[in-house]
Amino acid sequence: MGSDMKIREELYIKMSNDYNSYIENLKKSSIDNILNSAYEKTMKENILNEFTPEFKHYDIEKIKALNTYENPLDKLYKEWFKSDIGIHTLFEDSIYDTLSDIVKEQKEKKKSRER
């Protein structure tokens, strides 16, 4: 195994342990806390999936830098949470695109019926 792959695996294991610890603590908390933490759980899971060792989207220098953090998954989640874009912008874009497609489809159906 190449040293780059080993570094990626080390980071993934560290992040997986961070995620698993978060889940174990969540399981011990109240139902209200679990429900209030659903967004964080989902986002951390999505972030973790971005770092599967076979997924080489991020260069090794960035992987090494992230691996210097004790809790890299938590670091990435906190940065995502405070980012300007947030998930709402992504939802709005997706909804807008879907609505535009629906309007286009309906216009095409209406046009084809008029023929």
N, C-alpha and C positions, 0 to 999 in steps of 0.2 A: 504494500500500500504506500502511495506517495505521501510525502510529508504534508503537502497541502490538504490532502484528503483527511489525514490524521488530525490536523488542526481543525478542520471543519467538523469532524466527528466529536472532538473534544468540546467544541462550543455547543454543538447540538445536545450532547449529553448534559452539559452544565445547564442549558436552557430547559431541557426536559425535566431535570431534577427540580429546577426552580418552579416550573409549571406544576409538577406533581405535588410538591410541597404546598403550593397555593391551593390546589384542589383538596388536599387532605385537611388543611385548615378550614377551608370553606365547608367541608362536610361536617365539621364540628360546630358550626355556627347556626344561628337561628334561621328559620325559613325566610324571614324578612331580609336578613343579610344576604342569604343565598340569592333571593330574587333581585335584590339591589345590586348584586355583583355579576349578574348575567352578562352585561355588556363587557366588563373587564375579562371575564372568563372566555368569552367568544373571541375577543380581540387578541388576547394572549395566545389562544390556540391558533388563530390565523397567523400571528407573527411567528410562532414556533414552526409552523408548516413552511414558512419562507426559508428556513435554515436547515432543512433536510440536507444532509451532506452531499447528496447527489445533485442538488439544486445549486448551481454555481453562478448565480446571478450577481453575487457580491464578490468583489476581488479579495484575494487572500489578505492583503494589507488591512482592509476594513474588518475582516473576520478576526484577525489577530488583535486589532485595537478593541473590538467589542469584547473579546475574550478576557481582556484585562479587568472588566467589571466583575464584581462578586455576583451580582444578579443581573445579567445582561437582558434577560427577558423583561424584567421589571423596568429597566432603564428604557428599553425601546417602547414599552407600553406607555410609560409616563410621558415620553416625548411625543408619541402619537396623540395622546389625550390632550396635551396642551397645544398641539399644532393648529394652525389657522384653518386648514382644510376641513378637518373633521369628517365624519362619515355622512353628515347631513348634506354636504355639498355633493358627495357621490350619489346619495339617494336622489337629490333634486335633479342631477344630470340624468340619471337612469330613468326617473319618472318622466322627465321632459322628453327624452328620446322615445320612450315607449308611447307616450301620448301622441307625439308627432307621427309615429308609425301607424297608430290606430286611425288617426284622422286621414292619413294617406290611403290606408286600406279601404276605409269607408268611402272615400271619394272615388277610388278605382272601382269599387263594387257598384256604386251609384252610376258611374259613367258607363259601365258594361251593361247595366240593366236598361239604360236609356237607348242603347243601340238596337 
